[in-house]
Amino acid sequence: MELHAAIRRALLTWYQREARDLPWRRTRDPYAVWVSEVMLQQTQIATVVPYYLRFLSAFPTVERLARAPLEQVLELWSGMGYYRRARNLHLAARQIMRHFDGRFPADYRAARALPGVGEYTARAVLSIAYNQPYAALEGNGARVTARLFALKGRVSERGFRLPAQQHLEALLARRRPGDFNQAVMELGQTICLPSTPHCGVCPLSHWCAARRLGAPASFPQPRPRRATERCHLAAAVILPPSIVKQSPGRRRRLTGDETVLLVKGLDEGLLNGLWNFPSAFGRSPAHAFARLRHRLAAFVSQPVDWLGGACRARQQLKHGITHRAIQVRLYQGRAAADSSESAQWFSLGDVEGAAVSQLARKIVRQIQGGRLGVGSA
Ligand code: SF4
């Protein structure tokens, strides 16, 4: 007990002195805390800050979020990735309006039952916003705990998580659970870093078992890396038809050369709900392009007039989505297409503010940088 009390005191004293001033730390509003916790899953703090501020300014309450169309929520999330988080947040906001009078539930089981609210998120929100004595174990806390107590195993293993959670529960400051959880995270984010822990300035170094063993970075055991899958993607930059009337020797251009066709989703169930350039994966560039033509047939009302002839990629770029390393080839053509729920014409200038994927943004930057001859077809 003495050991736990000493560690707890040192940690909280350090946190009080060193905690970074982050926007979500200036509030105890359960809604704002919840939004920040969801955003911080899988996204770096520096990236989250502007998104969090924009999101809270557009949707300052659960009610405003629940009333917003999903499209607008995705627009504000666009660029941060892992869009299921945004969809769940939106869905959960609607459930909170329906069942909890617009207030994030203070009951653990009720919170856990909301879409996208896992064990960690429920514990974090309840401890920070409602001062309930829950210890919240996430990646940073797991690392700190593993090192403090020289715990064996991988973070994902039950044999690791159980003792780690028990240690954290024993350390928990019951009167300041929110500060405690944030202090552990802060230590993991700023001092007890994955490969280069700064033990010399760590407030817990006196008690740290991994440091005593002389190998702090070897705790916890690293998880096996998922193999990167290399794949090909063909993406089409489709412009409207340039010819409305053809008379011998004379061609008339339609205006709107900067208008491009975007469709919902990428391919193979990825990035659903976000606008993308029509795309298809394949085993080879030729296979991807063949699949792209097949997919495009569902959106265009006439065969695509490919610039430079079919099968000639105008540009290549690399992109990563989770474990996929994607070699993207861009094809450019013109075709007519009716707008629908799943396909729409966008002016290039509007794409940035729309609910588009990171890949679509990358392609737009290629176009705007003049690396793709849009308008020259
Ligand atoms: S002493 Fe080093 S390894 Fe131990 S908790 Fe502090 S930074 Fe992490």
Residues whose N, C-alpha, C, O or C-beta is under 5 A from the ligand:
A	BS01	SF4	V144 R147 I191 C192 P197 H198 C199 C202 L204 S205 C208 R211 P216
